[in-house]
Amino acid sequence: MSIEEKGSISIHTENIFPIIKKFLYSDNEIFLRELVSNAVDAVQKIKRLAALGQFNGELGDTFVEVALDEEKKTITISDSGLGMTAEEIKKYINQVAFSGASEFVEKFKDAKDANEIIGKFGLGFYSAFMVADLVEIQTLSYQDGAEPARWVCDGSTSYEISEGSRTTRGTDIILHINAESEEFLSKHKIEEILDKYGKFLPVPIKFGTKTTQEPDGEDEEGKPKTVAVEVDNIINTTAPIWTKAPADLSDQDYLDFYKQLYPFSEDPLFWIHLNVDYPFNLTGVLYFPKVKNDFDMQRNKIKLFSRQVFITDEVKDIVPEFLMLLHGVIDSPDIPLNVSRSFLQADSNVKKINSYITKKVADKLHELFNKDRKSYEEKWGDIGLFVKYGMVSEEKFYDKAKDFALLTNTKNEHYTLEEYREKVAPVQTDKNGQVVYIYTNDPAKQDSFIQSTGKKDYDVLLMNSAIDNHFVSSLEQKLDKTLLKRVDSSVASKLIEKDDSVESVLTEEQSAKVKEVFEKAIVKPGFQVEIVGLHPEEFPVTVTMDEFMRRMKDMAQMGGGMSFYGNLPDSYKVAINGNHKLVNRILQTEDAAEQGALAKQAVDLALLSQGMLTGAELTAFVNRSVELI
């Protein structure tokens, strides 16, 4: 029987192909993803029909093959799947899967996202015309008595159907690559795209051959011999670990898979195997990497798949913001292959997936904390960043995490939020009933302040990660009757206001005199001098910045919408210990120059201990110190 038919795809489609070429050109490599995943679908469908007893023929080898002919300038995608009859070609290929092409043209004149177009209108097959000026289909249906069929189209609206030459079940799609797309006639380029999109497809994908060494008996000395053998180059792993049950996998399997995804990374800390089939389908494995503080380096490490076809590593809307630092794979057939940003933001399944992942991560962390607290504490340096980020940004996560979040002090002891409150409340409650948590963000620089608080039996928390600025403010809002103060925001005895404060021994007149001497000695703007009563053993001068002011400035620096504060000049408090013997010495000397020199030296020492003495002022201080010696 001879089939011969020419026709036009649709009366409306005059503009379809130019539009496809124009819009999809920026991302034209996806033609291969589309055609290979269509071929995989065709193979999976025939396997399904065989399993259901609706196809009784020989299944034979089921595979997809990509072949490159550089001389003929063709790329061929072949499969051993369902195949099509001439009628099916008309149905699936000619009647492009949307209604009203003119409406389509109008609607997508200004489209920004190629995926928006393909996904919306089932144009996967037509992406072939981005790179080919002639596309040919050779196909033979699995149905009894089916005749082979051929379809040819040159990217205009005309097509031709005739008798085909294929003798085995399945389909060949032959692309005659156009002049602008000859970059795809490179073995390396095709391999790169297949590796990117098809690395884990569920059907073997062949691309050329490779040479391997196989055992070939032994030589005279009894040593094993090998022989070079040419074998099919299969580019994919058809059953990656996320498709298997956790019970069938060892820790080594998870680590090997991680190495396959991120060849140069350190081993992850632990992982979470995702597997849910209601109210949406989702599988995957998420890994907690070792992060430390460089957390901008780590993004875009989660790969999103749909039925084992890679879609994107832009998973911002699927994974909660604070878990963008995780690595791994998520696969959901509920997310269409051609996914656009606007789809992700609007889709209700995506929102459910986001909540599910948050819950799974919280459950896993809680389980690790309960099961082996010591090991959990050892990993806290890495885990803490995720947990704090989550607590700051997600209310639901905070509610779960408050039971397994840890606070670490300068002695490297770890406490849960509840344990820490119990530890410090007896000593660190102020006269208004507020519990004061004291923290440092730079223990080396703030050591003198830490030592001063230690004399009062106060505990100091370590808050020196990139997220701690926000975490401190968040804790203050969430915890009942709690204040957080940085260790250098005031002198030790003023950090926690008590009723038993030490009074200065100076008279009002002496205080005014000392204040005047120090104000003359300080030439910097923004320094306010005050005389305070401290223990005689405390430093004579302490320079501090108000907690609220400093916090606002820090947030402004991190772009926290506090730019008003960022523009204000710095202001510092200079606390003069009225009970220190240096103050007495200044009062006893009549020489104004000597008074000024002593005051200047004491202020510079205070600035030096804060790392605030630099440049010419530091040089002058060193010279003055040498003279005093």
Order of alpha helices (4+ residues) and beta strands (2+ residues): beta-alpha-alpha-beta-beta-alpha-alpha-alpha-beta-beta-beta-beta-alpha-beta-beta-alpha-beta-beta-beta-beta-beta-alpha-alpha-alpha-alpha-beta-beta-alpha-beta-alpha-beta-alpha-beta-alpha-alpha-beta-beta-alpha-alpha-beta-alpha-alpha-alpha
